[in-house]
Amino acid sequence: MISSPIDRSAAIDEVAASLLPRASLTTRLVFRASRRRVARSEGAVLAALSAGPRRITELADLEGLAQPTMTLVVKRMEQRGWLARERDAADGRAVLISLTDDGATVLDELRADYRAVLRDHMAAMTDEQVEGLMTATAALQHLIDALQGKDSE
């Protein structure tokens, strides 16, 4: 537990400086160890589309990519049979991207792979370290909610 304002301030500074680089490195290492060869951006698109169809501009915003870059990612995934395009019924000018059955299968396999990688490595950790990761995971959700402007109470 952080006991004084000085300790809390230093802890906040440390987390602010190290959280994103460590999370990003963890993601890269887990994807590298996965049996399924899917780029991180492709995995993110599959995950985003698992909630339902979206426009390319929305996918680009979610991933922090330029719209032309996302268009190329979507085209590559569409050629693999993972995604499909359809006209937006609410706006005939717009195109929605959706997950195909093959794309859903790839996402399920990818999730199973990364969970297995994490489970295998966490099995070698102490109970205290695993408990710390559980606490950190809950705290990350609160941070995500705050960054998304949600009421986390």
Protein Blocks (a to p, Z undefined) as FASTA:
>chain_A
ZZbfklmmmmmmmmmmmmmmmmmmmmmmmmmmpmbdcdfklmmmmmmmmnoccdfklmmm
mnopafklmmmmmmmmmmnopaccdddfklmkbccddddfklmmmmmmmmmmmmmmmmmm
mmmpcfklmmmmmmmmmmmmmmmmmmnopafZZ
